[in-house]
Amino acid sequence: MNWLILALAGLVEVAWSQSIKPTQNFTRPLPTLLCLVLMARDGPMSGRASSPSTSWTCG
């Protein structure tokens, strides 16, 4: 399950990085909102997938 969350976090991070340019220096409201939502979502997803309490074993 953690690998799935990690993969989704990676996709969200790619989407977030690609959503920066359409904001045109954060002057366009809707693309800026999308960018900020994706940015805010990426951190918790990455943190959850790589938290120390998770088991990184293959079994």
Secondary structure as UniProt FT lines:
FT   HELIX           2..18
FT   HELIX           21..23
FT   TURN            24..27
FT   HELIX           29..49
FT   TURN            52..53
//
